[in-house]
């Protein structure tokens, strides 16, 4: 398949860069440039445009360790925010250890990145898939953060739902939630009603169990 021809990699850890380069080499990409600072990434992209040889893709970390150099763009997020409005055709993949769903939403929806890949055991494999998907004009999210921008699921829940989620986060089991609701005149309070509502919430947030449900809701800052 045809592929990106010119790619910029921005990460301050050499060991991470090596892994990313190995993925890009598997696609036989003609030109790969590496930088360790977001400011350098910005300048490389600007210069390439002026030279009529623009980059097709940027792969950037989000977190960079501060050192003696003062940076105009101290993070990958600030870099993406600066680049996307100026260069809407530039494809950008965020490659980060951060798996907070709110962070993913910010990077994908606010900053307009094209993909978000989580570093980890399967990170490089997912990165390869992201490169392919983004090249074809699609968005990509690592499976573990796919809930972050689920377009069919608006993040709207009732006060009743929030009360159930709050008690779940405090370690209450379903029977205890039912008793709590009965005591505090919150209706419906029957065990079957609580069970059904929790099941619907799990479906709504694509959670496999109540533990994951609470984790997702906390990540989305709804609790």
Residue pairs with C-beta under 8 A, 6 or more apart in sequence:
1 132
3 27
3 28
3 29
3 131
3 135
4 27
4 29
4 56
4 57
4 91
4 131
4 135
5 29
5 30
5 31
5 56
6 29
6 30
6 31
6 33
6 48
6 53
6 54
6 55
6 56
6 57
7 24
7 29
7 31
7 32
7 33
7 55
7 56
7 57
7 58
7 59
8 32
8 33
8 34
8 35
8 41
8 44
8 45
8 55
8 57
8 58
8 59
9 17
9 20
9 21
9 24
9 32
9 33
9 34
9 35
9 58
9 59
9 60
10 34
10 35
10 36
10 37
10 38
10 40
10 41
10 58
10 59
10 60
10 61
10 76
10 79
11 17
11 20
11 34
11 36
11 59
11 60
11 61
11 95
12 36
12 37
12 61
12 64
12 65
13 61
16 61
16 95
16 119
17 34
19 123
19 124
20 59
20 95
20 124
20 127
21 32
21 34
22 124
23 124
23 127
23 128
23 131
24 32
24 131
25 32
26 128
27 128
27 131
33 44
33 55
35 41
35 44
37 64
37 69
37 71
38 60
38 64
38 71
38 73
38 74
38 75
38 76
38 78
38 79
39 69
39 71
39 72
39 73
41 58
41 60
41 73
41 79
42 72
42 73
42 79
42 82
42 83
44 55
45 54
45 55
45 58
45 83
45 87
45 90
48 54
48 55
49 87
54 87
54 89
54 90
55 90
56 90
56 91
57 90
57 91
57 92
57 93
57 131
57 134
57 135
58 83
58 90
58 91
58 92
58 93
59 92
59 93
59 95
59 127
60 76
60 79
60 80
60 92
60 93
60 94
60 95
61 76
61 94
61 95
61 96
62 75
62 76
62 77
62 94
62 96
62 98
62 103
62 107
63 75
63 76
63 96
63 97
63 98
64 71
64 74
64 75
64 76
66 74
73 79
73 82
76 94
76 96
77 106
77 107
77 111
80 92
80 94
80 107
80 111
80 112
80 113
81 110
81 111
83 90
83 92
84 90
84 92
84 111
84 112
84 113
91 114
91 134
91 135
92 112
92 113
92 114
92 115
93 113
93 114
93 115
93 116
93 117
93 127
93 130
93 131
93 134
93 140
94 107
94 113
94 115
94 116
94 117
95 117
95 119
95 123
95 127
96 103
96 116
96 117
96 118
96 119
97 118
97 119
97 120
98 118
99 118
99 142
99 144
99 145
100 219
101 145
101 147
101 148
101 216
101 219
101 220
102 148
102 219
102 220
102 221
104 116
104 141
104 145
104 148
104 149
105 148
105 149
105 220
107 113
107 116
108 116
108 139
108 141
108 148
108 149
109 149
114 134
114 139
114 140
115 130
115 133
115 134
115 139
115 140
115 141
116 140
116 141
116 142
116 145
116 148
117 123
117 126
117 127
117 130
117 140
117 142
118 126
118 142
118 144
118 145
122 142
123 142
126 140
126 142
126 143
129 140
130 140
133 139
133 140
134 140
141 148
141 149
146 206
147 153
147 205
147 206
147 216
150 206
153 204
153 205
153 206
155 220
155 222
157 165
157 201
157 204
157 222
160 186
160 197
161 197
161 201
162 222
162 223
163 181
163 186
164 177
164 194
164 197
164 198
164 201
165 201
165 213
165 214
165 217
165 222
165 223
166 223
167 176
167 177
167 180
168 177
168 198
168 210
168 213
168 214
169 214
169 217
169 218
169 223
172 180
174 191
174 194
174 195
174 198
175 191
177 194
178 189
178 190
178 191
178 193
178 194
180 186
181 187
181 188
181 189
181 194
182 189
188 194
198 210
198 213
201 207
201 213
202 208
202 209
202 210
202 212
202 213
205 213
205 216
205 217
206 216
207 213
207 215
207 216
214 223
217 223
